[in-house]
Amino acid sequence: MSQPTVSRPAQSGIPVLHDMDVIVMGGGPGGVGAAIGAARNGAKTLLIERYGFLGGMATAGHVNPWMPNHHDGKPLDTGVFQDWCRRIEELGGMKLPARHFCPETAKLAAEQLCLEASVQLLYHAALDGPLMDGQRIDCVLALGKSGLSAHRAKVFVDATGDADLAARAGCPFEFGREQDGAVQPMTSNFDLANVDVARIPDRKIIQEKYEKAKAEGRIRCPRENVLYFKTVEDDRIHFNTTRIVGANGTDTLSFSAAEVEGRRQIAQFIAFLRAEIAGFENARLHSMGAQIGVRETRRIRGHAYLTRADYERAAKYPDGICRVTYPIDIHNPAGTGTEITHLPKGEWYEIPYGCLVPQRCENLLVGGRPISVDHAVHSSMRVMPPACTIGQACGAAAALCARDGLAPAKLDGRIVKRLLIEQGVALIEAPDGAAPAGGTERKDRRAEVLSA
C-alpha cells in the first residue's frame, strides 16, 4: 500500500533576506569551522542554524569529550578548532590539555568567535531546500517562525552533518556500509551529577554487573560495555553508552523513534547505576542532549574518494587539507561490538580537497562528517576535531571561489592547503613532484549510490 500524499500550491513572494558571498548551512563543528574560515578570508558570510545556538554534536548532541586527533602528542586540528578550545578554556569551561569540556560554554565560545570574525548568524531556521539554476544553487529556503525565507550566495557550504543540502540539490551520495546500507548506531548522551567519584569501582566490576543486569533483562541495550568519562565538574560523570541500532537520521519517523528509545535506555542505566554501582547511590540526572547523537547517515560522492585501503596505506596528498590519526571506530550497525583499527605507529592519513567537492553541483562544498569517503574511513574522520578542520578548509575554499568567480571543482586544492598552513593548521606542504591529488576511485562500488 503506497503512502498517502498531499500537494501544496506553488509559493511566490518569499522574501530574500540575505545576499552573501558564502552561506554555511548548519552550525556544528564543521559549520563553525566553515563560517569562521570563510569570514577570516574576506567573504561576507552567513551561518544558518536550526537551533538557537552553535556547536552541533558538541552541544545539542551532548557529545563529550573531544576525541584525540594527535601526532607525536601534538594536536593536528590547530586552526579554528584550537581557537574554539582556547576560548572555552578562557570562559572557564575547559582545562587544556584535558579533552572534556562544558557544552554550555562551548556554545558561548563558538558564537563569540563567529561574531568576532564578522559572521552573520541566523538562528531557528531549518533548511527547506535549495532553489536551483541548472546545477547551481541560486538560494536556499529556510523555514523559521515567520515562514519561508530565501538566502542567496555565490558559494554554499553544506555543514548539516547529513548532507541534507547536497542531497536536495541532486548530488549523488552513499548511505551506510557497503554490504547492506546499515549505518552506525546512534547514542543518547547524558550526565549524572552528585556522584562520589572517589568511590566508583574498577571498570571490570561495573562490566560484570552490567552484563548480569542485561542477562536478567533489567537493561536492554546492545552496547557491549559501559562507556563513561570525567567532566569539568568533580561530581559529574558523562555517559556515552546507550546504543540505538537500525535508526535512520534522515527519516522523520525513525529519527523520532530513536529519541524515545535512547531516553528509555537512559532511564534504565540511571536505575542500574544508583542501585548497584558504588558512588552513584545519590546520583541525579544532570543533563541530556537536546537531540540524539548521530554518527552516520549520508556520505556524498565527490571529486575524490577515500577507502579503507587508503587508510591502511596512510595515504598522503599534495592537496591534503586535513591530517587524521584517529582510528577506524565502527560501532556495530547490527548491535553489539565495536571495531577499532589503528594506523601504524607514527602515521597519519590525509583527506584530499576533492573529498569536499560534491558531484553535480557547481557552487557547493560539504564540510564535517558526510564527505566523500567509504564507511570505514568515515568512522575515523567523523569525530569533531577533524570535522571542524574540514569545515575550515571548506570555508577557505568557498571564500576563494566567491572572490575569483570559480566553481569549487575548478579550484586547485593545493592553494587551499597552503592557505590553511599560513593560518595555522598543522599540515605539511607536499614536495615538488608529488603524486597527483585525489583519493582512490573504487571500481567495484558495492554500496548503493543514491540521488535525491
C-alpha positions as CSV (number, residue, x, y, z in Angstrom):
1,M,0.0,0.0,0.0
2,S,1.5,3.3,-1.0
3,Q,1.9,6.2,1.4
4,P,-0.8,8.9,1.1
5,T,0.5,12.2,-0.2
6,V,-0.8,15.8,-0.4
7,S,0.3,18.8,-2.6
8,R,0.7,22.4,-1.8
9,P,0.3,25.2,-4.3
10,A,3.4,26.9,-5.8
11,Q,4.6,29.6,-3.5
12,S,5.7,33.1,-4.6
13,G,6.7,36.2,-2.8
14,I,9.2,34.5,-0.5
15,P,11.4,37.3,0.9
16,V,15.1,37.2,0.1
17,L,16.7,38.1,3.4
18,H,20.4,37.8,2.5
19,D,22.7,38.1,-0.5
20,M,26.1,36.9,0.6
21,D,29.5,35.6,-0.7
22,V,29.2,32.4,1.3
23,I,26.3,30.7,3.1
24,V,27.1,27.9,5.6
25,M,24.1,25.6,6.4
26,G,24.5,24.1,9.8
27,G,26.4,25.3,12.9
28,G,28.0,22.2,14.3
29,P,31.8,21.8,14.4
30,G,32.0,21.6,10.6
31,G,29.8,24.7,10.2
32,V,31.6,26.7,12.8
33,G,34.9,25.9,11.1
34,A,33.5,26.7,7.7
35,A,31.9,30.0,8.7
36,I,34.9,31.3,10.5
37,G,37.2,30.0,7.8
38,A,35.2,31.9,5.1
39,A,34.9,35.1,7.0
40,R,38.6,35.2,8.0
41,N,39.4,35.1,4.3
42,G,37.3,38.1,3.5
43,A,34.0,36.5,2.5
44,K,30.7,38.1,3.5
45,T,29.4,35.0,5.4
46,L,26.1,33.9,6.8
47,L,25.7,30.9,9.1
48,I,22.2,29.4,9.2
49,E,21.4,27.1,12.2
50,R,18.2,25.3,13.1
51,Y,18.8,25.6,16.9
52,G,19.2,28.8,18.9
53,F,22.9,28.1,19.5
54,L,26.0,26.7,17.8
55,G,28.0,23.5,18.4
56,G,26.0,20.7,16.9
57,M,27.0,17.4,18.3
58,A,29.3,19.1,20.9
59,T,26.3,21.0,22.3
60,A,23.0,19.8,21.0
61,G,24.2,16.2,20.9
62,H,26.0,16.5,24.3
63,V,28.9,14.5,22.8
64,N,32.0,14.6,25.2
65,P,34.9,14.7,25.3
66,W,36.8,15.7,22.1
67,M,38.3,12.5,20.6
68,P,42.1,12.7,20.2
69,N,43.4,13.6,16.7
70,H,47.1,13.9,17.6
71,H,50.5,13.1,16.1
72,D,53.5,12.7,18.4
73,G,51.4,14.0,21.2
74,K,50.6,17.3,19.4
75,P,47.1,18.2,18.1
76,L,46.6,18.2,14.4
77,D,43.5,20.4,14.5
78,T,45.3,23.7,15.2
79,G,43.1,26.2,13.3
80,V,39.6,27.2,14.2
81,F,39.1,24.1,16.4
82,Q,42.1,25.1,18.6
83,D,40.8,28.7,18.8
84,W,37.5,27.3,20.0
85,C,39.1,25.2,22.7
86,R,41.2,28.1,23.9
87,R,38.1,30.3,24.1
88,I,36.2,27.6,26.0
89,E,39.2,27.5,28.4
90,E,39.2,31.3,28.8
91,L,35.5,31.2,29.7
92,G,36.1,28.5,32.4
93,G,34.6,25.6,30.6
94,M,37.7,23.5,29.9
95,K,41.2,22.9,31.3
96,L,43.7,22.2,28.5
97,P,45.2,19.8,27.7
98,A,42.3,17.8,29.1
99,R,39.7,16.9,26.4
100,H,36.5,17.2,28.3
101,F,34.6,20.5,28.1
102,C,31.4,22.2,29.2
103,P,28.8,22.1,26.4
104,E,27.1,25.3,27.6
105,T,30.5,27.2,27.5
106,A,31.2,25.7,24.0
107,K,28.0,27.5,22.8
108,L,29.2,30.8,24.0
109,A,32.7,30.3,22.7
110,A,31.6,29.3,19.2
111,E,29.2,32.3,19.0
112,Q,31.9,34.7,20.2
113,L,34.4,33.5,17.6
114,C,31.9,33.8,14.8
115,L,30.9,37.3,15.7
116,E,34.5,38.4,16.1
117,A,35.1,37.1,12.5
118,S,32.1,39.1,11.3
119,V,30.0,36.0,10.6
120,Q,26.3,36.9,10.4
121,L,24.1,34.4,12.3
122,L,20.6,33.2,11.6
123,Y,19.2,31.0,14.3
124,H,16.0,29.0,14.5
125,A,16.0,28.5,10.7
126,A,15.8,24.9,9.3
127,L,16.7,24.0,5.8
128,D,13.7,23.6,3.5
129,G,15.7,23.1,0.3
130,P,17.6,24.8,-2.5
131,L,16.3,26.7,-5.5
132,M,18.4,25.5,-8.4
133,D,19.5,27.3,-11.5
134,G,20.7,24.3,-13.6
135,Q,23.4,22.7,-11.5
136,R,24.0,25.8,-9.4
137,I,22.2,26.7,-6.2
138,D,20.6,30.1,-6.6
139,C,19.4,30.3,-3.0
140,V,18.4,28.2,-0.1
141,L,15.0,28.3,1.5
142,A,14.8,28.2,5.3
143,L,11.8,27.7,7.5
144,G,11.5,29.8,10.6
145,K,8.9,31.4,12.8
146,S,7.9,33.8,10.1
147,G,7.6,31.2,7.5
148,L,9.9,30.6,4.5
149,S,12.7,32.9,3.7
150,A,15.3,32.9,0.9
151,H,19.0,33.3,1.3
152,R,21.3,33.8,-1.8
153,A,25.0,33.4,-2.1
154,K,27.8,32.8,-4.6
155,V,29.0,29.7,-2.8
156,F,27.3,27.4,-0.3
157,V,28.7,25.0,2.3
158,D,26.6,22.1,3.5
159,A,27.5,21.6,7.1
160,T,24.2,19.9,8.1
161,G,26.1,16.7,9.1
162,D,23.7,14.7,7.0
163,A,24.4,16.2,3.6
164,D,20.8,17.5,3.5
165,L,21.6,20.4,1.2
166,A,23.7,18.3,-1.1
167,A,21.1,15.6,-1.4
168,R,18.3,18.1,-2.1
169,A,20.5,19.7,-4.7
170,G,20.7,16.4,-6.6
171,C,24.2,15.4,-5.6
172,P,24.9,11.6,-5.5
173,F,25.7,10.0,-2.2
174,E,26.2,6.7,-0.4
175,F,24.4,5.6,2.7
176,G,25.8,3.2,5.3
177,R,28.1,0.2,4.9
178,E,28.8,-1.5,1.6
179,Q,27.0,-4.8,2.2
180,D,23.6,-3.7,3.3
181,G,23.5,0.2,3.7
182,A,23.2,-0.1,7.5
183,V,24.7,2.9,9.4
184,Q,26.5,3.1,12.8
185,P,24.1,3.2,15.7
186,M,23.0,6.4,17.5
187,T,23.7,7.3,21.1
188,S,21.7,9.5,23.6
189,N,24.3,11.1,25.8
190,F,23.7,12.1,29.4
191,D,25.4,13.3,32.5
192,L,24.9,12.3,36.1
193,A,25.7,14.7,39.0
194,N,26.2,14.3,42.7
195,V,28.4,11.3,42.1
196,D,31.0,10.3,44.6
197,V,33.7,9.8,42.0
198,A,36.3,8.5,44.5
199,R,34.1,5.5,45.3
200,I,33.4,4.4,41.7
201,P,34.8,0.8,41.4
202,D,37.1,-0.6,38.8
203,R,35.6,-0.8,35.3
204,K,35.8,-4.6,35.4
205,I,33.4,-4.7,38.3
206,I,31.0,-2.3,36.6
207,Q,31.2,-4.5,33.5
208,E,30.4,-7.7,35.4
209,K,27.3,-6.1,37.0
210,Y,26.2,-4.6,33.6
211,E,26.4,-8.0,31.9
212,K,24.3,-9.5,34.8
213,A,21.7,-6.7,34.5
214,K,21.4,-7.3,30.8
215,A,21.1,-11.1,31.2
216,E,18.3,-10.5,33.7
217,G,16.5,-8.1,31.4
218,R,16.9,-5.0,33.7
219,I,18.8,-3.2,30.9
220,R,18.0,-3.6,27.3
221,C,21.0,-2.1,25.4
222,P,23.1,-3.8,22.7
223,R,26.3,-2.0,23.7
224,E,29.0,-4.3,25.0
225,N,30.3,-2.0,27.8
226,V,29.5,1.0,29.9
227,L,31.4,4.0,28.5
228,Y,31.8,7.0,30.8
229,F,34.1,9.9,31.2
230,K,35.0,12.5,33.8
231,T,33.8,16.1,33.2
232,V,34.9,19.6,34.2
233,E,33.0,19.2,37.5
234,D,34.3,16.9,40.2
235,D,31.0,15.2,41.0
236,R,29.7,14.8,37.5
237,I,30.1,11.8,35.1
238,H,29.3,11.8,31.4
239,F,27.9,8.7,29.7
240,N,28.2,7.9,26.0
241,T,26.8,4.4,26.4
242,T,23.3,4.0,25.0
243,R,23.1,2.3,21.6
244,I,20.1,2.7,19.2
245,V,20.5,0.4,16.2
246,G,18.6,0.4,12.9
247,A,17.7,4.1,13.1
248,N,17.9,6.5,10.2
249,G,18.7,10.1,11.0
250,T,17.3,11.2,7.6
251,D,13.9,9.7,8.1
252,T,11.5,11.6,10.3
253,L,9.6,8.7,11.9
254,S,12.8,6.7,12.5
255,F,14.6,9.7,13.9
256,S,11.8,10.4,16.3
257,A,11.5,6.8,17.5
258,A,15.3,6.8,18.1
259,E,14.9,9.7,20.6
260,V,12.3,7.7,22.6
261,E,14.4,4.6,22.6
262,G,17.5,6.5,23.7
263,R,15.7,8.0,26.7
264,R,14.3,4.6,27.6
265,Q,17.8,3.3,27.8
266,I,19.0,6.3,29.8
267,A,16.3,5.7,32.5
268,Q,17.4,2.0,32.8
269,F,21.0,3.0,33.1
270,I,20.3,5.5,35.9
271,A,18.3,3.0,37.8
272,F,21.0,0.4,37.4
273,L,23.8,2.7,38.4
274,R,22.0,4.1,41.5
275,A,21.1,0.6,42.7
276,E,24.3,-1.3,42.0
277,I,27.4,0.8,41.5
278,A,29.2,2.4,44.4
279,G,29.4,6.2,44.2
280,F,26.2,6.5,42.2
281,E,23.7,5.9,45.1
282,N,22.6,9.6,45.2
283,A,23.3,10.5,41.6
284,R,20.8,12.6,39.8
285,L,20.3,13.3,36.1
286,H,22.1,16.5,35.3
287,S,21.6,16.8,31.6
288,M,20.8,15.1,28.3
289,G,21.5,16.1,24.7
290,A,18.9,18.3,23.1
291,Q,19.0,15.6,20.4
292,I,20.3,12.1,20.0
293,G,23.9,11.7,18.8
294,V,24.1,10.7,15.2
295,R,27.3,9.0,13.9
296,E,26.5,8.3,10.3
297,T,23.9,9.0,7.6
298,R,24.7,10.1,4.0
299,R,28.2,10.5,2.5
300,I,28.5,12.5,-0.7
301,R,30.2,11.2,-3.8
302,G,32.9,13.8,-4.5
303,H,35.7,14.5,-7.0
304,A,37.9,12.3,-4.8
305,Y,37.1,9.3,-2.6
306,L,38.9,7.6,0.2
307,T,38.6,3.9,1.1
308,R,39.8,1.6,3.8
309,A,42.8,0.8,1.6
310,D,43.8,4.5,1.6
311,Y,43.6,4.5,5.4
312,E,45.7,1.3,5.7
313,R,48.4,2.8,3.5
314,A,48.3,6.1,5.4
315,A,47.7,7.9,2.1
316,K,49.1,11.4,1.7
317,Y,48.1,14.0,-0.9
318,P,49.5,17.3,-2.2
319,D,46.1,18.9,-1.6
320,G,45.5,17.1,1.7
321,I,43.5,19.7,3.8
322,C,43.3,17.7,7.0
323,R,45.5,15.1,8.7
324,V,43.9,12.4,10.8
325,T,45.3,9.8,13.2
326,Y,42.0,8.8,14.9
327,P,41.4,5.0,14.4
328,I,38.7,3.3,12.4
329,D,36.0,3.2,15.0
330,I,32.9,1.3,13.8
331,H,30.1,0.8,16.3
332,N,28.4,-2.3,15.0
333,P,25.3,-1.2,12.9
334,A,23.6,-4.5,13.9
335,G,24.1,-4.4,17.6
336,T,27.0,-5.5,19.9
337,G,30.6,-4.9,19.2
338,T,33.0,-2.1,18.1
339,E,35.8,-2.4,15.6
340,I,38.9,-0.3,16.5
341,T,41.7,-0.4,13.9
342,H,44.7,1.8,14.4
343,L,47.1,3.3,11.9
344,P,50.8,2.1,12.2
345,K,52.6,3.9,15.0
346,G,53.6,7.5,14.0
347,E,51.4,7.5,10.8
348,W,48.5,9.6,9.7
349,Y,46.4,9.8,6.5
350,E,45.3,13.0,4.7
351,I,41.9,14.0,3.2
352,P,42.3,15.5,-0.2
353,Y,40.4,18.6,-1.1
354,G,38.3,16.7,-3.7
355,C,36.5,14.8,-1.0
356,L,34.8,18.1,0.0
357,V,33.5,18.9,-3.5
358,P,30.3,17.0,-4.4
359,Q,29.5,15.9,-7.9
360,R,26.6,17.6,-9.9
361,C,26.5,20.9,-8.1
362,E,28.7,23.7,-9.3
363,N,28.8,26.0,-6.2
364,L,28.6,23.7,-3.2
365,L,31.2,22.3,-0.8
366,V,30.5,19.8,2.0
367,G,32.0,20.2,5.5
368,G,32.1,18.0,8.5
369,R,31.4,14.3,8.6
370,P,29.4,13.5,5.3
371,I,32.3,13.9,2.9
372,S,33.4,11.6,0.1
373,V,34.8,8.6,1.9
374,D,33.7,5.0,2.5
375,H,32.0,3.6,5.6
376,A,35.4,2.6,7.3
377,V,37.2,5.9,6.7
378,H,34.0,7.8,7.7
379,S,34.2,6.1,11.1
380,S,37.7,7.7,11.6
381,M,37.2,11.2,10.3
382,R,33.7,11.7,11.7
383,V,34.8,12.9,15.1
384,M,34.5,16.5,16.0
385,P,38.1,17.9,15.8
386,P,38.8,16.9,12.2
387,A,35.2,17.7,11.3
388,C,35.9,21.3,12.3
389,T,39.2,21.4,10.3
390,I,37.5,20.0,7.3
391,G,34.9,22.7,7.7
392,Q,37.6,25.4,7.9
393,A,39.0,24.1,4.6
394,C,35.6,24.4,3.1
395,G,35.2,27.9,4.3
396,A,38.6,29.0,3.0
397,A,37.9,27.4,-0.4
398,A,34.4,29.0,-0.6
399,A,35.9,32.4,0.1
400,L,38.5,31.9,-2.7
401,C,35.8,30.7,-5.1
402,A,33.5,33.6,-4.3
403,R,36.3,36.1,-4.7
404,D,37.5,34.8,-8.0
405,G,34.3,33.5,-9.5
406,L,35.4,29.9,-9.5
407,A,33.5,26.7,-9.2
408,P,34.9,24.7,-6.2
409,A,35.8,21.8,-8.6
410,K,38.0,24.2,-10.6
411,L,39.9,25.4,-7.5
412,D,43.4,23.9,-7.0
413,G,43.3,22.2,-3.6
414,R,47.0,22.8,-3.1
415,I,46.2,26.6,-2.9
416,V,43.6,25.8,-0.1
417,K,46.2,23.7,1.7
418,R,48.8,26.5,1.5
419,L,46.3,29.0,2.8
420,L,45.4,26.7,5.8
421,I,49.1,26.3,6.6
422,E,49.5,30.1,6.6
423,Q,46.6,30.3,9.0
424,G,48.0,27.8,11.5
425,V,46.6,24.5,10.5
426,A,49.0,21.6,11.2
427,L,49.6,20.5,7.6
428,I,52.8,19.6,5.7
429,E,53.5,21.2,2.3
430,A,53.8,18.4,-0.3
431,P,57.3,18.3,-2.0
432,D,57.7,19.2,-5.7
433,G,56.8,16.3,-7.9
434,A,54.3,14.8,-5.5
435,A,51.8,12.4,-6.8
436,P,48.6,13.8,-8.3
437,A,45.8,14.8,-5.9
438,G,42.7,12.8,-5.3
439,G,41.7,9.7,-3.4
440,T,41.1,6.1,-4.6
441,E,38.3,5.7,-7.1
442,R,36.8,2.3,-6.3
443,K,36.0,0.4,-9.5
444,D,33.6,-2.1,-7.9
445,R,31.2,0.1,-5.9
446,R,29.1,-2.3,-3.9
447,A,27.5,0.5,-1.9
448,E,24.3,1.7,-3.4
449,V,24.6,5.2,-4.8
450,L,21.5,7.2,-4.2
451,S,20.3,10.5,-5.6
452,A,17.7,12.8,-4.0
